Amino acid sequence: MENRHSISTKADRSWKYAAPAIWLHWISALLVIGLLCIGWYMMSIEDEPGSAWYFDQHKSFGLLFFVLVIVRLIWRVTHKPVPLAHSLPGWQKKLAGLMQWLLYGGMLAMPVLGYLGASHTRQGVAFFGMQLPVWAMPDHDVAEQFFDLHASLAIALTMLIALHVLAALKHLLVDKDDIFYRIWFWNRNL
């Protein structure tokens, strides 16, 4: 017996996100997880010799991530995805929509707060070694305020990502519907 959410043909991809959205999603996922991991690691070695390299990489990949999130948002606004299955309960649809926009908000705010904090340090912001224009005077207290917000948001974003992953795994392993496959590279039937 086929699951109520199962798709009958391999060729029909109208129920899925478009390929660019899928690639943007998974590249963003890898980047944000990497940035969160390196962020926590670099804070644990903040005062050790050689830690500056980790901070520089974090800033550079954070800027790259910010650009990717902007591209994702532009794509999302200009390419509305196909609605979720009608058989999915309304509360799950609303929660999924809320979760997506909370994730987008967090992914936008994280690099902005990090950039603002770094802009108020003596080192400023460099993108893979290329120093960006200085627009703010170094101010340790202001930098720390932005970094505190950045760190708090990192915790919140990590919790949102964990919930997002758990929901995806629920659809994949428990419900065994095609919700997960909407944003995966191939269908379950391939």
Secondary structure as a PSIPRED ss2 file (coil, helix, strand):
# PSIPRED VFORMAT (PSIPRED V4.0)

   1 M C   1.000  0.000  0.000
   2 E C   1.000  0.000  0.000
   3 N C   1.000  0.000  0.000
   4 R C   1.000  0.000  0.000
   5 H C   1.000  0.000  0.000
   6 S C   1.000  0.000  0.000
   7 I C   1.000  0.000  0.000
   8 S C   1.000  0.000  0.000
   9 T C   1.000  0.000  0.000
  10 K C   1.000  0.000  0.000
  11 A C   1.000  0.000  0.000
  12 D C   1.000  0.000  0.000
  13 R C   1.000  0.000  0.000
  14 S C   1.000  0.000  0.000
  15 W C   1.000  0.000  0.000
  16 K C   1.000  0.000  0.000
  17 Y C   1.000  0.000  0.000
  18 A C   1.000  0.000  0.000
  19 A H   0.000  1.000  0.000
  20 P H   0.000  1.000  0.000
  21 A H   0.000  1.000  0.000
  22 I H   0.000  1.000  0.000
  23 W H   0.000  1.000  0.000
  24 L H   0.000  1.000  0.000
  25 H H   0.000  1.000  0.000
  26 W H   0.000  1.000  0.000
  27 I H   0.000  1.000  0.000
  28 S H   0.000  1.000  0.000
  29 A H   0.000  1.000  0.000
  30 L H   0.000  1.000  0.000
  31 L H   0.000  1.000  0.000
  32 V H   0.000  1.000  0.000
  33 I H   0.000  1.000  0.000
  34 G H   0.000  1.000  0.000
  35 L H   0.000  1.000  0.000
  36 L H   0.000  1.000  0.000
  37 C H   0.000  1.000  0.000
  38 I H   0.000  1.000  0.000
  39 G H   0.000  1.000  0.000
  40 W H   0.000  1.000  0.000
  41 Y H   0.000  1.000  0.000
  42 M H   0.000  1.000  0.000
  43 M H   0.000  1.000  0.000
  44 S H   0.000  1.000  0.000
  45 I C   1.000  0.000  0.000
  46 E C   1.000  0.000  0.000
  47 D C   1.000  0.000  0.000
  48 E C   1.000  0.000  0.000
  49 P C   1.000  0.000  0.000
  50 G C   1.000  0.000  0.000
  51 S H   0.000  1.000  0.000
  52 A H   0.000  1.000  0.000
  53 W H   0.000  1.000  0.000
  54 Y H   0.000  1.000  0.000
  55 F H   0.000  1.000  0.000
  56 D H   0.000  1.000  0.000
  57 Q H   0.000  1.000  0.000
  58 H H   0.000  1.000  0.000
  59 K H   0.000  1.000  0.000
  60 S H   0.000  1.000  0.000
  61 F H   0.000  1.000  0.000
  62 G H   0.000  1.000  0.000
  63 L H   0.000  1.000  0.000
  64 L H   0.000  1.000  0.000
  65 F H   0.000  1.000  0.000
  66 F H   0.000  1.000  0.000
  67 V H   0.000  1.000  0.000
  68 L H   0.000  1.000  0.000
  69 V H   0.000  1.000  0.000
  70 I H   0.000  1.000  0.000
  71 V H   0.000  1.000  0.000
  72 R H   0.000  1.000  0.000
  73 L H   0.000  1.000  0.000
  74 I H   0.000  1.000  0.000
  75 W H   0.000  1.000  0.000
  76 R H   0.000  1.000  0.000
  77 V H   0.000  1.000  0.000
  78 T H   0.000  1.000  0.000
  79 H C   1.000  0.000  0.000
  80 K C   1.000  0.000  0.000
  81 P C   1.000  0.000  0.000
  82 V C   1.000  0.000  0.000
  83 P C   1.000  0.000  0.000
  84 L C   1.000  0.000  0.000
  85 A C   1.000  0.000  0.000
  86 H C   1.000  0.000  0.000
  87 S C   1.000  0.000  0.000
  88 L C   1.000  0.000  0.000
  89 P C   1.000  0.000  0.000
  90 G H   0.000  1.000  0.000
  91 W H   0.000  1.000  0.000
  92 Q H   0.000  1.000  0.000
  93 K H   0.000  1.000  0.000
  94 K H   0.000  1.000  0.000
  95 L H   0.000  1.000  0.000
  96 A H   0.000  1.000  0.000
  97 G H   0.000  1.000  0.000
  98 L H   0.000  1.000  0.000
  99 M H   0.000  1.000  0.000
 100 Q H   0.000  1.000  0.000
 101 W H   0.000  1.000  0.000
 102 L H   0.000  1.000  0.000
 103 L H   0.000  1.000  0.000
 104 Y H   0.000  1.000  0.000
 105 G H   0.000  1.000  0.000
 106 G H   0.000  1.000  0.000
 107 M H   0.000  1.000  0.000
 108 L H   0.000  1.000  0.000
 109 A H   0.000  1.000  0.000
 110 M H   0.000  1.000  0.000
 111 P H   0.000  1.000  0.000
 112 V H   0.000  1.000  0.000
 113 L H   0.000  1.000  0.000
 114 G H   0.000  1.000  0.000
 115 Y H   0.000  1.000  0.000
 116 L H   0.000  1.000  0.000
 117 G H   0.000  1.000  0.000
 118 A H   0.000  1.000  0.000
 119 S H   0.000  1.000  0.000
 120 H C   1.000  0.000  0.000
 121 T C   1.000  0.000  0.000
 122 R C   1.000  0.000  0.000
 123 Q C   1.000  0.000  0.000
 124 G C   1.000  0.000  0.000
 125 V C   1.000  0.000  0.000
 126 A E   0.000  0.000  1.000
 127 F E   0.000  0.000  1.000
 128 F C   1.000  0.000  0.000
 129 G C   1.000  0.000  0.000
 130 M E   0.000  0.000  1.000
 131 Q E   0.000  0.000  1.000
 132 L C   1.000  0.000  0.000
 133 P C   1.000  0.000  0.000
 134 V C   1.000  0.000  0.000
 135 W C   1.000  0.000  0.000
 136 A C   1.000  0.000  0.000
 137 M C   1.000  0.000  0.000
 138 P C   1.000  0.000  0.000
 139 D C   1.000  0.000  0.000
 140 H H   0.000  1.000  0.000
 141 D H   0.000  1.000  0.000
 142 V H   0.000  1.000  0.000
 143 A H   0.000  1.000  0.000
 144 E H   0.000  1.000  0.000
 145 Q H   0.000  1.000  0.000
 146 F H   0.000  1.000  0.000
 147 F H   0.000  1.000  0.000
 148 D H   0.000  1.000  0.000
 149 L H   0.000  1.000  0.000
 150 H H   0.000  1.000  0.000
 151 A H   0.000  1.000  0.000
 152 S H   0.000  1.000  0.000
 153 L H   0.000  1.000  0.000
 154 A H   0.000  1.000  0.000
 155 I H   0.000  1.000  0.000
 156 A H   0.000  1.000  0.000
 157 L H   0.000  1.000  0.000
 158 T H   0.000  1.000  0.000
 159 M H   0.000  1.000  0.000
 160 L H   0.000  1.000  0.000
 161 I H   0.000  1.000  0.000
 162 A H   0.000  1.000  0.000
 163 L H   0.000  1.000  0.000
 164 H H   0.000  1.000  0.000
 165 V H   0.000  1.000  0.000
 166 L H   0.000  1.000  0.000
 167 A H   0.000  1.000  0.000
 168 A H   0.000  1.000  0.000
 169 L H   0.000  1.000  0.000
 170 K H   0.000  1.000  0.000
 171 H H   0.000  1.000  0.000
 172 L H   0.000  1.000  0.000
 173 L H   0.000  1.000  0.000
 174 V H   0.000  1.000  0.000
 175 D H   0.000  1.000  0.000
 176 K C   1.000  0.000  0.000
 177 D C   1.000  0.000  0.000
 178 D C   1.000  0.000  0.000
 179 I C   1.000  0.000  0.000
 180 F H   0.000  1.000  0.000
 181 Y H   0.000  1.000  0.000
 182 R H   0.000  1.000  0.000
 183 I H   0.000  1.000  0.000
 184 W C   1.000  0.000  0.000
 185 F C   1.000  0.000  0.000
 186 W C   1.000  0.000  0.000
 187 N C   1.000  0.000  0.000
 188 R C   1.000  0.000  0.000
 189 N C   1.000  0.000  0.000
 190 L C   1.000  0.000  0.000
